[in-house]
Amino acid sequence: MANKEVIVRFPPSPTGYLHIGGARTAIFNWLYARKHNGKFILRIEDTDAERSTAESIEGIIDGLTWLGLDWDEGPYFQSEFAEEHKKVAQRLLDEGKAYKCFCTKEELEAKRKKALSEKRDIKYDGTCRNLSPEEVAQKENEGIPYVVRFKVPKREGKIGYDDKVLGRIEKSYSDIEDFVIVRSNGRPLYILCNVVDDIRDRITHIIRGQDHMTNTIKQILLYEALGKKPPVFAHMPLTLDLQKRKISKRTHGEVVSVQWYREMGFIPWALVNFLVLLGWNPGTDQEIFTKEELIQAFSIERINKSNSVFNYRKGDPKFFTDPKAISINAWWLRHLPIEEIASMIKDDFIKEGIWDDAYEGEKREWFLHTLDLIRSRFHTLKDFARLGRAYFADDFEIDPKALKKNVLKRPELKDLLPELATVLEKIEPWDLKTTEDALRGFCEEKGVKPGIVINGLRTVVTGQLKGPGIFDVMVVIGKERVIKRLKESVSLFK
């Protein structure tokens, strides 16, 4: 394997949005390919025509693109290779490695109930395994529907594989039933299509969730029957919620959708950074990784054996998600180049009606400086237009908690704030030193603690309880706006 190119794939079923479990699988495969200078293939497994939708396909592709998970080949669509799947199924029939099973659902259900009553393992008993060609032909002539089952070799001992995460996995041949590979409608099942596609795409490593392990031994049997060496398997732990339920679209709704995180203002790489830590660890305390650092650090061997927990509860920015996801996003919000942040929040500003084309022209320097100033306490990109609105527009809401604590509980501010505005009108130039000197001088003259005035000023000028240094705030918001808001603050006391 050392001299063989690493080729991995991400094969989502387009039956819904790209959820975080699928995204994590894609991330692990993408990282492994990039680590080994290999290929990452995107293959859309759309053979379930009733459930697959064009909207879901678009959502998957958009989600991967937004996360920055570029693929080297594809997207391929499994449905385009339907004839190839059928030919392989026919080949297995022709070689005596599969057979037609005419057992009805009713017959299979009766056998299942009997096995339960006798406390035996529930598996197909091979009724049709040894039908003669004449018997098969007769049943076909009678129009009896059939499925195609793989003929599991009758051998002593066990079949197994060395899982790169879980170690040696084995199962006795006697415990494996003759499994269905083609439905009664003639469509090959996933278990066969997947193997055929992986052989065609030259897949060397299959990195997927442990919920797929029930298929692995059967797929290895198919590889052997087709004369191909199986790829290396690595089964990742599942992602569970606090109730130990598997994270899924059905159970948890849109909160596990990659699109939801995008709409909530997450930075793409921050979400990747968070998701990779759900089931993998670097062997150190490091939690923040650049793209280059993560590619370098990633290895299959450090994927956890035990399931990870997605802390599905109410987080700091007033929406449901894992607090660690929020903290990692906040870190990247503070440390990305401010130019990148500016490009990410432009659409929100336009949507909220606070965008000014001058922010890309003569006001660019002020705009970037202001974004840089206010981002230190924010958690998501949405906070710039929501919590930072007062820096860019005059129509902003005042946080009720801030109003009550910093303003209304200090009735003396009803007179002090407008009086401060009068003092500030005389300041020239308007900078950090002059604003601070004027405010502190005013407080000393009035015999009031500066903190009381500063807190009140912050709330009426920015609408917030906390924020950057007040004199930095005053300078970036500007003299005219600060004075106007201080004078109008008297209306808050009514």
NUMARBA-218003 format. One record per residue (C-alpha): residue in one letter; x, y, z. Coordinates in pm, whole numbers. Example, Ala and Ser with C-alpha at 12.3 -4.5 7.8 and 13.67 -1.06 7.14 Angstrom:
<site code="A" px="1230" py="-450" pz="780"/>
<site code="S" px="1367" py="-106" pz="714"/>
END
This chain:
<site code="M" px="0" py="0" pz="0"/>
<site code="A" px="300" py="228" pz="53"/>
<site code="N" px="352" py="266" pz="-321"/>
<site code="K" px="-18" py="289" pz="-402"/>
<site code="E" px="-197" py="620" pz="-439"/>
<site code="V" px="-449" py="690" pz="-163"/>
<site code="I" px="-800" py="728" pz="-304"/>
<site code="V" px="-1098" py="788" pz="-76"/>
<site code="R" px="-1459" py="880" pz="-139"/>
<site code="F" px="-1756" py="1051" pz="19"/>
<site code="P" px="-2077" py="887" pz="-108"/>
<site code="P" px="-2380" py="1070" pz="38"/>
<site code="S" px="-2739" py="972" pz="-39"/>
<site code="P" px="-2929" py="1280" pz="-160"/>
<site code="T" px="-3236" py="1227" pz="56"/>
<site code="G" px="-3203" py="1544" pz="264"/>
<site code="Y" px="-2958" py="1817" pz="356"/>
<site code="L" px="-2591" py="1761" pz="438"/>
<site code="H" px="-2593" py="1699" pz="814"/>
<site code="I" px="-2299" py="1725" pz="1051"/>
<site code="G" px="-2251" py="1348" pz="1069"/>
<site code="G" px="-2211" py="1327" pz="692"/>
<site code="A" px="-1996" py="1640" pz="693"/>
<site code="R" px="-1764" py="1485" pz="952"/>
<site code="T" px="-1726" py="1174" pz="736"/>
<site code="A" px="-1640" py="1394" pz="440"/>
<site code="I" px="-1389" py="1591" pz="649"/>
<site code="F" px="-1207" py="1278" pz="768"/>
<site code="N" px="-1182" py="1143" pz="414"/>
<site code="W" px="-1074" py="1481" pz="276"/>
<site code="L" px="-806" py="1520" pz="543"/>
<site code="Y" px="-670" py="1171" pz="480"/>
<site code="A" px="-649" py="1234" pz="106"/>
<site code="R" px="-476" py="1569" pz="154"/>
<site code="K" px="-237" py="1424" pz="414"/>
<site code="H" px="-119" py="1158" pz="168"/>
<site code="N" px="-139" py="1367" pz="-150"/>
<site code="G" px="-416" py="1137" pz="-267"/>
<site code="K" px="-755" py="1182" pz="-427"/>
<site code="F" px="-1090" py="1269" pz="-271"/>
<site code="I" px="-1384" py="1154" pz="-483"/>
<site code="L" px="-1743" py="1279" pz="-449"/>
<site code="R" px="-2000" py="1019" pz="-547"/>
<site code="I" px="-2372" py="1085" pz="-511"/>
<site code="E" px="-2552" py="758" pz="-432"/>
<site code="D" px="-2885" py="845" pz="-590"/>
<site code="T" px="-3022" py="501" pz="-673"/>
<site code="D" px="-3315" py="552" pz="-433"/>
<site code="A" px="-3514" py="741" pz="-696"/>
<site code="E" px="-3820" py="787" pz="-474"/>
<site code="R" px="-3625" py="972" pz="-203"/>
<site code="S" px="-3344" py="1138" pz="-397"/>
<site code="T" px="-3406" py="1498" pz="-498"/>
<site code="A" px="-3224" py="1757" pz="-706"/>
<site code="E" px="-3258" py="1998" pz="-413"/>
<site code="S" px="-3074" py="1755" pz="-183"/>
<site code="I" px="-2797" py="1704" pz="-437"/>
<site code="E" px="-2753" py="2080" pz="-466"/>
<site code="G" px="-2755" py="2112" pz="-86"/>
<site code="I" px="-2482" py="1849" pz="-48"/>
<site code="I" px="-2260" py="2009" pz="-311"/>
<site code="D" px="-2317" py="2359" pz="-172"/>
<site code="G" px="-2246" py="2238" pz="181"/>
<site code="L" px="-1916" py="2073" pz="87"/>
<site code="T" px="-1815" py="2377" pz="-118"/>
<site code="W" px="-1896" py="2611" pz="169"/>
<site code="L" px="-1690" py="2399" pz="410"/>
<site code="G" px="-1396" py="2418" pz="170"/>
<site code="L" px="-1385" py="2042" pz="106"/>
<site code="D" px="-1277" py="2040" pz="-257"/>
<site code="W" px="-1294" py="1709" pz="-443"/>
<site code="D" px="-1058" py="1579" pz="-709"/>
<site code="E" px="-1307" py="1370" pz="-906"/>
<site code="G" px="-1682" py="1384" pz="-946"/>
<site code="P" px="-1945" py="1435" pz="-857"/>
<site code="Y" px="-2026" py="1095" pz="-999"/>
<site code="F" px="-2385" py="975" pz="-981"/>
<site code="Q" px="-2443" py="613" pz="-889"/>
<site code="S" px="-2756" py="597" pz="-1103"/>
<site code="E" px="-2543" py="650" pz="-1414"/>
<site code="F" px="-2381" py="311" pz="-1357"/>
<site code="A" px="-2703" py="112" pz="-1310"/>
<site code="E" px="-2630" py="-115" pz="-1608"/>
<site code="E" px="-2284" py="-189" pz="-1474"/>
<site code="H" px="-2435" py="-292" pz="-1140"/>
<site code="K" px="-2680" py="-524" pz="-1316"/>
<site code="K" px="-2403" py="-682" pz="-1525"/>
<site code="V" px="-2201" py="-759" pz="-1213"/>
<site code="A" px="-2508" py="-915" pz="-1049"/>
<site code="Q" px="-2559" py="-1128" pz="-1359"/>
<site code="R" px="-2193" py="-1227" pz="-1354"/>
<site code="L" px="-2230" py="-1352" pz="-996"/>
<site code="L" px="-2535" py="-1551" pz="-1103"/>
<site code="D" px="-2354" py="-1696" pz="-1404"/>
<site code="E" px="-2056" py="-1797" pz="-1190"/>
<site code="G" px="-2277" py="-1966" pz="-932"/>
<site code="K" px="-2185" py="-1713" pz="-665"/>
<site code="A" px="-2544" py="-1588" pz="-637"/>
<site code="Y" px="-2889" py="-1736" pz="-691"/>
<site code="K" px="-3250" py="-1644" pz="-744"/>
<site code="C" px="-3468" py="-1662" pz="-435"/>
<site code="F" px="-3843" py="-1703" pz="-487"/>
<site code="C" px="-3946" py="-1698" pz="-119"/>
<site code="T" px="-4238" py="-1462" pz="-59"/>
<site code="K" px="-4254" py="-1199" pz="213"/>
<site code="E" px="-4517" py="-1409" pz="389"/>
<site code="E" px="-4294" py="-1716" pz="385"/>
<site code="L" px="-3996" py="-1521" pz="514"/>
<site code="E" px="-4207" py="-1366" pz="792"/>
<site code="A" px="-4333" py="-1711" pz="897"/>
<site code="K" px="-3974" py="-1837" pz="913"/>
<site code="R" px="-3874" py="-1533" pz="1115"/>
<site code="K" px="-4149" py="-1592" pz="1370"/>
<site code="K" px="-4062" py="-1961" pz="1397"/>
<site code="A" px="-3696" py="-1878" pz="1458"/>
<site code="L" px="-3800" py="-1634" pz="1730"/>
<site code="S" px="-4022" py="-1890" pz="1898"/>
<site code="E" px="-3742" py="-2146" pz="1888"/>
<site code="K" px="-3490" py="-1886" pz="2005"/>
<site code="R" px="-3272" py="-1934" pz="1697"/>
<site code="D" px="-3080" py="-1671" pz="1505"/>
<site code="I" px="-3296" py="-1494" pz="1252"/>
<site code="K" px="-3137" py="-1545" pz="912"/>
<site code="Y" px="-3236" py="-1680" pz="576"/>
<site code="D" px="-3228" py="-2062" pz="577"/>
<site code="G" px="-3115" py="-2112" pz="217"/>
<site code="T" px="-3442" py="-2260" pz="90"/>
<site code="C" px="-3371" py="-2154" pz="-270"/>
<site code="R" px="-2995" py="-2194" pz="-257"/>
<site code="N" px="-2984" py="-2532" pz="-423"/>
<site code="L" px="-3277" py="-2513" pz="-664"/>
<site code="S" px="-3202" py="-2694" pz="-986"/>
<site code="P" px="-3192" py="-2499" pz="-1314"/>
<site code="E" px="-3519" py="-2669" pz="-1405"/>
<site code="E" px="-3687" py="-2558" pz="-1083"/>
<site code="V" px="-3566" py="-2203" pz="-1131"/>
<site code="A" px="-3691" py="-2196" pz="-1488"/>
<site code="Q" px="-4030" py="-2333" pz="-1384"/>
<site code="K" px="-4078" py="-2066" pz="-1116"/>
<site code="E" px="-3976" py="-1795" pz="-1361"/>
<site code="N" px="-4221" py="-1927" pz="-1619"/>
<site code="E" px="-4493" py="-1912" pz="-1356"/>
<site code="G" px="-4414" py="-1543" pz="-1309"/>
<site code="I" px="-4309" py="-1582" pz="-946"/>
<site code="P" px="-4107" py="-1272" pz="-845"/>
<site code="Y" px="-3760" py="-1325" pz="-706"/>
<site code="V" px="-3466" py="-1148" pz="-548"/>
<site code="V" px="-3103" py="-1233" pz="-605"/>
<site code="R" px="-2908" py="-1352" pz="-304"/>
<site code="F" px="-2532" py="-1379" pz="-268"/>
<site code="K" px="-2422" py="-1734" pz="-198"/>
<site code="V" px="-2208" py="-1712" pz="115"/>
<site code="P" px="-1936" py="-1979" pz="95"/>
<site code="K" px="-1992" py="-2280" pz="320"/>
<site code="R" px="-1662" py="-2274" pz="503"/>
<site code="E" px="-1531" py="-2348" pz="847"/>
<site code="G" px="-1380" py="-2071" pz="1051"/>
<site code="K" px="-1412" py="-1697" pz="1024"/>
<site code="I" px="-1375" py="-1412" pz="779"/>
<site code="G" px="-1246" py="-1077" pz="897"/>
<site code="Y" px="-1050" py="-761" pz="838"/>
<site code="D" px="-815" py="-532" pz="1025"/>
<site code="D" px="-1008" py="-214" pz="1099"/>
<site code="K" px="-774" py="85" pz="1123"/>
<site code="V" px="-978" py="220" pz="1414"/>
<site code="L" px="-1124" py="-82" pz="1592"/>
<site code="G" px="-865" py="-351" pz="1528"/>
<site code="R" px="-941" py="-703" pz="1413"/>
<site code="I" px="-1307" py="-769" pz="1328"/>
<site code="E" px="-1419" py="-1124" pz="1254"/>
<site code="K" px="-1735" py="-1321" pz="1194"/>
<site code="S" px="-1797" py="-1692" pz="1148"/>
<site code="Y" px="-1906" py="-1795" pz="799"/>
<site code="S" px="-2187" py="-1995" pz="960"/>
<site code="D" px="-2334" py="-1675" pz="1110"/>
<site code="I" px="-2365" py="-1493" pz="777"/>
<site code="E" px="-2688" py="-1540" pz="586"/>
<site code="D" px="-2719" py="-1542" pz="208"/>
<site code="F" px="-2794" py="-1174" pz="170"/>
<site code="V" px="-2997" py="-999" pz="-100"/>
<site code="I" px="-2803" py="-810" pz="-367"/>
<site code="V" px="-3085" py="-743" pz="-618"/>
<site code="R" px="-3444" py="-646" pz="-537"/>
<site code="S" px="-3746" py="-815" pz="-689"/>
<site code="N" px="-3786" py="-514" pz="-920"/>
<site code="G" px="-3445" py="-586" pz="-1071"/>
<site code="R" px="-3258" py="-303" pz="-900"/>
<site code="P" px="-2928" py="-394" pz="-733"/>
<site code="L" px="-2904" py="-297" pz="-367"/>
<site code="Y" px="-2663" py="-53" pz="-211"/>
<site code="I" px="-2443" py="-330" pz="-73"/>
<site code="L" px="-2355" py="-445" pz="-426"/>
<site code="C" px="-2359" py="-104" pz="-599"/>
<site code="N" px="-2121" py="34" pz="-340"/>
<site code="V" px="-1866" py="-241" pz="-399"/>
<site code="V" px="-1889" py="-214" pz="-778"/>
<site code="D" px="-1844" py="164" pz="-761"/>
<site code="D" px="-1552" py="142" pz="-519"/>
<site code="I" px="-1376" py="-107" pz="-745"/>
<site code="R" px="-1432" py="113" pz="-1049"/>
<site code="D" px="-1317" py="427" pz="-864"/>
<site code="R" px="-1003" py="247" pz="-736"/>
<site code="I" px="-1086" py="323" pz="-372"/>
<site code="T" px="-800" py="228" pz="-139"/>
<site code="H" px="-946" py="335" pz="197"/>
<site code="I" px="-1304" py="345" pz="318"/>
<site code="I" px="-1350" py="577" pz="615"/>
<site code="R" px="-1709" py="574" pz="736"/>
<site code="G" px="-1931" py="552" pz="1044"/>
<site code="Q" px="-1963" py="244" pz="1261"/>
<site code="D" px="-2329" py="219" pz="1159"/>
<site code="H" px="-2201" py="78" pz="827"/>
<site code="M" px="-2014" py="-208" pz="993"/>
<site code="T" px="-2307" py="-447" pz="942"/>
<site code="N" px="-2230" py="-429" pz="569"/>
<site code="T" px="-1852" py="-461" pz="580"/>
<site code="I" px="-1806" py="-837" pz="611"/>
<site code="K" px="-2067" py="-893" pz="338"/>
<site code="Q" px="-1892" py="-642" pz="112"/>
<site code="I" px="-1558" py="-814" pz="168"/>
<site code="L" px="-1723" py="-1137" pz="51"/>
<site code="L" px="-1835" py="-954" pz="-264"/>
<site code="Y" px="-1483" py="-826" pz="-327"/>
<site code="E" px="-1350" py="-1181" pz="-298"/>
<site code="A" px="-1621" py="-1315" pz="-529"/>
<site code="L" px="-1525" py="-1052" pz="-787"/>
<site code="G" px="-1155" py="-1135" pz="-755"/>
<site code="K" px="-1063" py="-797" pz="-607"/>
<site code="K" px="-866" py="-708" pz="-296"/>
<site code="P" px="-1081" py="-519" pz="-44"/>
<site code="P" px="-977" py="-165" pz="51"/>
<site code="V" px="-862" py="-71" pz="398"/>
<site code="F" px="-1159" py="-9" pz="629"/>
<site code="A" px="-1174" py="246" pz="912"/>
<site code="H" px="-1501" py="280" pz="1102"/>
<site code="M" px="-1548" py="605" pz="1289"/>
<site code="P" px="-1743" py="636" pz="1615"/>
<site code="L" px="-2096" py="764" pz="1596"/>
<site code="T" px="-2198" py="1111" pz="1710"/>
<site code="L" px="-2459" py="1095" pz="1986"/>
<site code="D" px="-2662" py="1353" pz="2174"/>
<site code="L" px="-2675" py="1380" pz="2554"/>
<site code="Q" px="-2945" py="1109" pz="2562"/>
<site code="K" px="-2705" py="875" pz="2374"/>
<site code="R" px="-2917" py="889" pz="2061"/>
<site code="K" px="-2747" py="897" pz="1723"/>
<site code="I" px="-2746" py="1246" pz="1576"/>
<site code="S" px="-2984" py="1240" pz="1281"/>
<site code="K" px="-3204" py="1463" pz="1069"/>
<site code="R" px="-3517" py="1284" pz="1183"/>
<site code="T" px="-3444" py="1316" pz="1555"/>
<site code="H" px="-3278" py="1656" pz="1577"/>
<site code="G" px="-3411" py="1853" pz="1282"/>
<site code="E" px="-3232" py="2141" pz="1116"/>
<site code="V" px="-2986" py="2199" pz="1403"/>
<site code="V" px="-2771" py="1917" pz="1262"/>
<site code="S" px="-2774" py="2063" pz="912"/>
<site code="V" px="-2457" py="2224" pz="776"/>
<site code="Q" px="-2681" py="2485" pz="611"/>
<site code="W" px="-2823" py="2576" pz="952"/>
<site code="Y" px="-2474" py="2659" pz="1082"/>
<site code="R" px="-2414" py="2866" pz="774"/>
<site code="E" px="-2735" py="3060" pz="834"/>
<site code="M" px="-2649" py="3106" pz="1201"/>
<site code="G" px="-2327" py="3284" pz="1112"/>
<site code="F" px="-2063" py="3015" pz="1153"/>
<site code="I" px="-1729" py="3047" pz="978"/>
<site code="P" px="-1682" py="2747" pz="747"/>
<site code="W" px="-1340" py="2645" pz="874"/>
<site code="A" px="-1450" py="2692" pz="1235"/>
<site code="L" px="-1722" py="2432" pz="1179"/>
<site code="V" px="-1468" py="2197" pz="1021"/>
<site code="N" px="-1237" py="2258" pz="1317"/>
<site code="F" px="-1519" py="2168" pz="1558"/>
<site code="L" px="-1648" py="1864" pz="1371"/>
<site code="V" px="-1308" py="1701" pz="1336"/>
<site code="L" px="-1277" py="1699" pz="1716"/>
<site code="L" px="-1598" py="1494" pz="1737"/>
<site code="G" px="-1434" py="1155" pz="1715"/>
<site code="W" px="-1067" py="1242" pz="1664"/>
<site code="N" px="-794" py="1387" pz="1883"/>
<site code="P" px="-442" py="1501" pz="1804"/>
<site code="G" px="-290" py="1346" pz="2115"/>
<site code="T" px="-238" py="1693" pz="2263"/>
<site code="D" px="-454" py="1964" pz="2419"/>
<site code="Q" px="-463" py="2162" pz="2095"/>
<site code="E" px="-814" py="2243" pz="1978"/>
<site code="I" px="-763" py="2522" pz="1724"/>
<site code="F" px="-612" py="2415" pz="1393"/>
<site code="T" px="-540" py="2594" pz="1070"/>
<site code="K" px="-606" py="2395" pz="754"/>
<site code="E" px="-237" py="2317" pz="713"/>
<site code="E" px="-197" py="2217" pz="1079"/>
<site code="L" px="-497" py="1985" pz="1068"/>
<site code="I" px="-385" py="1812" pz="749"/>
<site code="Q" px="-43" py="1758" pz="901"/>
<site code="A" px="-178" py="1632" pz="1235"/>
<site code="F" px="-455" py="1407" pz="1107"/>
<site code="S" px="-420" py="1031" pz="1116"/>
<site code="I" px="-669" py="745" pz="1113"/>
<site code="E" px="-494" py="593" pz="1413"/>
<site code="R" px="-603" py="883" pz="1632"/>
<site code="I" px="-973" py="842" pz="1551"/>
<site code="N" px="-1148" py="754" pz="1876"/>
<site code="K" px="-1292" py="408" pz="1929"/>
<site code="S" px="-1578" py="529" pz="2149"/>
<site code="N" px="-1872" py="741" pz="2037"/>
<site code="S" px="-1851" py="1117" pz="2062"/>
<site code="V" px="-2114" py="1340" pz="2221"/>
<site code="F" px="-2267" py="1640" pz="2049"/>
<site code="N" px="-2375" py="1866" pz="2334"/>
<site code="Y" px="-2717" py="1943" pz="2191"/>
<site code="R" px="-2842" py="2216" pz="2423"/>
<site code="K" px="-2897" py="2589" pz="2438"/>
<site code="G" px="-2575" py="2775" pz="2382"/>
<site code="D" px="-2452" py="3128" pz="2440"/>
<site code="P" px="-2579" py="3301" pz="2124"/>
<site code="K" px="-2936" py="3198" pz="2203"/>
<site code="F" px="-2964" py="2903" pz="1970"/>
<site code="F" px="-2927" py="2532" pz="2020"/>
<site code="T" px="-2583" py="2387" pz="1951"/>
<site code="D" px="-2270" py="2261" pz="2123"/>
<site code="P" px="-2097" py="2531" pz="2334"/>
<site code="K" px="-1759" py="2412" pz="2207"/>
<site code="A" px="-1874" py="2483" pz="1852"/>
<site code="I" px="-1959" py="2836" pz="1960"/>
<site code="S" px="-1628" py="2893" pz="2138"/>
<site code="I" px="-1426" py="2765" pz="1842"/>
<site code="N" px="-1625" py="2986" pz="1605"/>
<site code="A" px="-1570" py="3286" pz="1834"/>
<site code="W" px="-1194" py="3217" pz="1833"/>
<site code="W" px="-1180" py="3220" pz="1455"/>
<site code="L" px="-1400" py="3528" pz="1451"/>
<site code="R" px="-1136" py="3710" pz="1655"/>
<site code="H" px="-833" py="3581" pz="1466"/>
<site code="L" px="-915" py="3571" pz="1098"/>
<site code="P" px="-784" py="3862" pz="889"/>
<site code="I" px="-1043" py="4136" pz="914"/>
<site code="E" px="-1066" py="4154" pz="535"/>
<site code="E" px="-1202" py="3797" pz="536"/>
<site code="I" px="-1456" py="3885" pz="805"/>
<site code="A" px="-1564" py="4188" pz="601"/>
<site code="S" px="-1639" py="3974" pz="297"/>
<site code="M" px="-1832" py="3723" pz="508"/>
<site code="I" px="-2067" py="3977" pz="668"/>
<site code="K" px="-2146" py="4185" pz="359"/>
<site code="D" px="-2461" py="3990" pz="266"/>
<site code="D" px="-2595" py="4024" pz="621"/>
<site code="F" px="-2540" py="4399" pz="612"/>
<site code="I" px="-2722" py="4424" pz="282"/>
<site code="K" px="-3008" py="4211" pz="415"/>
<site code="E" px="-3035" py="4426" pz="728"/>
<site code="G" px="-3027" py="4749" pz="526"/>
<site code="I" px="-2707" py="4881" pz="680"/>
<site code="W" px="-2463" py="4829" pz="393"/>
<site code="D" px="-2292" py="5131" pz="240"/>
<site code="D" px="-2103" py="5092" pz="-86"/>
<site code="A" px="-1853" py="5338" pz="58"/>
<site code="Y" px="-1739" py="5053" pz="285"/>
<site code="E" px="-1557" py="4927" pz="-22"/>
<site code="G" px="-1440" py="5277" pz="-111"/>
<site code="E" px="-1358" py="5589" pz="87"/>
<site code="K" px="-1493" py="5444" pz="415"/>
<site code="R" px="-1303" py="5115" pz="382"/>
<site code="E" px="-1039" py="5193" pz="642"/>
<site code="W" px="-1299" py="5307" pz="897"/>
<site code="F" px="-1519" py="5005" pz="821"/>
<site code="L" px="-1239" py="4752" pz="873"/>
<site code="H" px="-1119" py="4929" pz="1186"/>
<site code="T" px="-1470" py="4925" pz="1331"/>
<site code="L" px="-1521" py="4556" pz="1255"/>
<site code="D" px="-1187" py="4479" pz="1417"/>
<site code="L" px="-1280" py="4682" pz="1724"/>
<site code="I" px="-1616" py="4521" pz="1792"/>
<site code="R" px="-1548" py="4155" pz="1707"/>
<site code="S" px="-1375" py="4061" pz="2033"/>
<site code="R" px="-1702" py="3986" pz="2215"/>
<site code="F" px="-1893" py="3833" pz="1925"/>
<site code="H" px="-1963" py="3464" pz="1869"/>
<site code="T" px="-2100" py="3447" pz="1515"/>
<site code="L" px="-2094" py="3650" pz="1197"/>
<site code="K" px="-2457" py="3744" pz="1259"/>
<site code="D" px="-2352" py="3944" pz="1565"/>
<site code="F" px="-2194" py="4217" pz="1351"/>
<site code="A" px="-2528" py="4323" pz="1202"/>
<site code="R" px="-2729" py="4236" pz="1513"/>
<site code="L" px="-2525" py="4342" pz="1817"/>
<site code="G" px="-2307" py="4584" pz="1622"/>
<site code="R" px="-2584" py="4762" pz="1434"/>
<site code="A" px="-2543" py="5087" pz="1629"/>
<site code="Y" px="-2198" py="5137" pz="1477"/>
<site code="F" px="-2340" py="5143" pz="1125"/>
<site code="A" px="-2695" py="5278" pz="1159"/>
<site code="D" px="-2906" py="5503" pz="1381"/>
<site code="D" px="-3204" py="5269" pz="1401"/>
<site code="F" px="-3088" py="5015" pz="1654"/>
<site code="E" px="-3249" py="4843" pz="1951"/>
<site code="I" px="-3128" py="4884" pz="2307"/>
<site code="D" px="-3085" py="4564" pz="2505"/>
<site code="P" px="-3357" py="4575" pz="2776"/>
<site code="K" px="-3119" py="4432" pz="3036"/>
<site code="A" px="-2857" py="4692" pz="2956"/>
<site code="L" px="-3117" py="4970" pz="2963"/>
<site code="K" px="-3245" py="4863" pz="3302"/>
<site code="K" px="-2904" py="4809" pz="3463"/>
<site code="N" px="-2700" py="5093" pz="3314"/>
<site code="V" px="-2962" py="5363" pz="3260"/>
<site code="L" px="-3299" py="5333" pz="3431"/>
<site code="K" px="-3150" py="5232" pz="3766"/>
<site code="R" px="-2953" py="5558" pz="3754"/>
<site code="P" px="-3221" py="5830" pz="3725"/>
<site code="E" px="-2952" py="6097" pz="3762"/>
<site code="L" px="-2837" py="6007" pz="3411"/>
<site code="K" px="-3154" py="6165" pz="3270"/>
<site code="D" px="-2984" py="6502" pz="3321"/>
<site code="L" px="-2618" py="6397" pz="3318"/>
<site code="L" px="-2611" py="6240" pz="2972"/>
<site code="P" px="-2760" py="6540" pz="2785"/>
<site code="E" px="-2528" py="6769" pz="2985"/>
<site code="L" px="-2232" py="6552" pz="2882"/>
<site code="A" px="-2341" py="6595" pz="2521"/>
<site code="T" px="-2313" py="6972" pz="2559"/>
<site code="V" px="-1959" py="6937" pz="2696"/>
<site code="L" px="-1856" py="6699" pz="2417"/>
<site code="E" px="-1982" py="6939" pz="2150"/>
<site code="K" px="-1694" py="7172" pz="2232"/>
<site code="I" px="-1421" py="6907" pz="2183"/>
<site code="E" px="-1171" py="6948" pz="1901"/>
<site code="P" px="-1018" py="6726" pz="1779"/>
<site code="W" px="-1238" py="6423" pz="1846"/>
<site code="D" px="-994" py="6152" pz="1954"/>
<site code="L" px="-918" py="5909" pz="2236"/>
<site code="K" px="-741" py="6163" pz="2457"/>
<site code="T" px="-982" py="6452" pz="2418"/>
<site code="T" px="-1293" py="6238" pz="2473"/>
<site code="E" px="-1146" py="6073" pz="2781"/>
<site code="D" px="-1024" py="6401" pz="2930"/>
<site code="A" px="-1364" py="6561" pz="2871"/>
<site code="L" px="-1564" py="6274" pz="3021"/>
<site code="R" px="-1347" py="6235" pz="3330"/>
<site code="G" px="-1338" py="6609" pz="3381"/>
<site code="F" px="-1718" py="6621" pz="3357"/>
<site code="C" px="-1755" py="6339" pz="3613"/>
<site code="E" px="-1518" py="6510" pz="3854"/>
<site code="E" px="-1709" py="6837" pz="3822"/>
<site code="K" px="-2043" py="6662" pz="3883"/>
<site code="G" px="-1909" py="6447" pz="4166"/>
<site code="V" px="-2017" py="6123" pz="4003"/>
<site code="K" px="-1817" py="5805" pz="3950"/>
<site code="P" px="-1693" py="5777" pz="3590"/>
<site code="G" px="-1814" py="5416" pz="3570"/>
<site code="I" px="-2177" py="5524" pz="3615"/>
<site code="V" px="-2157" py="5769" pz="3327"/>
<site code="I" px="-1949" py="5539" pz="3107"/>
<site code="N" px="-2195" py="5250" pz="3147"/>
<site code="G" px="-2491" py="5473" pz="3073"/>
<site code="L" px="-2315" py="5629" pz="2775"/>
<site code="R" px="-2227" py="5286" pz="2636"/>
<site code="T" px="-2586" py="5166" pz="2650"/>
<site code="V" px="-2748" py="5470" pz="2489"/>
<site code="V" px="-2480" py="5496" pz="2221"/>
<site code="T" px="-2438" py="5123" pz="2131"/>
<site code="G" px="-2748" py="4959" pz="2279"/>
<site code="Q" px="-2529" py="4704" pz="2459"/>
<site code="L" px="-2433" py="4618" pz="2815"/>
<site code="K" px="-2066" py="4559" pz="2737"/>
<site code="G" px="-1825" py="4621" pz="2455"/>
<site code="P" px="-1486" py="4762" pz="2356"/>
<site code="G" px="-1322" py="5049" pz="2542"/>
<site code="I" px="-1571" py="5335" pz="2557"/>
<site code="F" px="-1336" py="5596" pz="2414"/>
<site code="D" px="-1255" py="5374" pz="2115"/>
<site code="V" px="-1631" py="5336" pz="2072"/>
<site code="M" px="-1690" py="5710" pz="2083"/>
<site code="V" px="-1422" py="5777" pz="1825"/>
<site code="V" px="-1542" py="5520" pz="1569"/>
<site code="I" px="-1911" py="5605" pz="1607"/>
<site code="G" px="-1825" py="5969" pz="1559"/>
<site code="K" px="-1890" py="6297" pz="1732"/>
<site code="E" px="-2218" py="6383" pz="1566"/>
<site code="R" px="-2383" py="6047" pz="1638"/>
<site code="V" px="-2258" py="6025" pz="1997"/>
<site code="I" px="-2387" py="6373" pz="2084"/>
<site code="K" px="-2721" py="6312" pz="1912"/>
<site code="R" px="-2779" py="5987" pz="2101"/>
<site code="L" px="-2683" py="6137" pz="2434"/>
<site code="K" px="-2928" py="6422" pz="2386"/>
<site code="E" px="-3207" py="6185" pz="2281"/>
<site code="S" px="-3145" py="5959" pz="2581"/>
<site code="V" px="-3383" py="6166" pz="2791"/>
<site code="S" px="-3672" py="5995" pz="2612"/>
<site code="L" px="-3566" py="5661" pz="2760"/>
<site code="F" px="-3672" py="5772" pz="3107"/>
<site code="K" px="-4037" py="5826" pz="3020"/>
END
